[in-house]
Amino acid sequence: MSLRSALLALLRVGPLSGYDLQKQFSQSVGHVWHAPDSQIYPALRKMAVEGLVVAEEQTRGERGMRRVYHVTEAGDKAFLEWMNSPPEYQRTRDAAHLRAAYLESAEPAAARAFLRAHIDHWRHELKCWEGEIAHIDAMDNPTLVRRLNVTSEDDRERTIAYKRFAYQGLAARARAEIEWAEHGLEVIDRLEGPE
């Protein structure tokens, strides 16, 4: 997935200013595709040059102006082509699993600290994603509500189900990482002796 596809996904729901797009990004696709705010505006400018979005200048207050971005027909087509094409998987870069492969070089206390930090990180992620699932179930997720407002009644159930499915996958990944790190603590105890 490219940043371009993530931005098009949000803008297909309706026009947004760059600022509002940054907020929407962090509240939705930011859970599955990280991009710093500093990348969003350059990407929008490039997408405008490519004809995927168009920027409309709007008055803001008495003297201010803001740009509101709209998806063009070409942008909508590019998004749908991306959605209907097979994904391009990339080799994983995973610092935690790389480190785990060489834990024999670490002091047992450092190895345990690493795995406990890994567990804490993924417990936090799990809590976040379970919270998102709860917001979906309660229908108070702002991005989902915005999406549903422009979704036909016939497609609402599908939209909700797929959004929930995505977060269930993230939660499952978090649970697997926690289980893996807990097993790693058992391996350390077996090989190095208990603390």
Salt bridges, closest charged atoms under 4 A:
ASP20 OD2 - ARG66 NH1 3.54
GLU50 OE1 - ARG4 NH1 3.33
GLU56 OE1 - HIS70 NE2 2.61
GLU57 OE2 - ARG67 NE 2.68
ASP76 OD1 - ARG12 NE 2.49
GLU81 OE2 - LYS77 NZ 3.90
ASP94 OD2 - HIS97 NE2 3.72
GLU130 OE2 - ARG175 NH2 3.04
GLU132 OE2 - HIS31 NE2 3.72
ASP137 OD1 - ARG164 NE 2.75
ASP140 OD1 - HIS135 ND1 2.75
GLU153 OE1 - ARG156 NE 4.00
ASP155 OD1 - ARG158 NH1 3.07
GLU177 OE1 - HIS97 NE2 3.12
GLU177 OE1 - HIS118 NE2 2.70
GLU182 OE2 - ARG123 NH2 3.25
GLU186 OE1 - HIS183 ND1 3.66
ASP189 OD1 - ARG112 NH2 2.84
GLU195 OE1 - ARG116 NH2 2.35
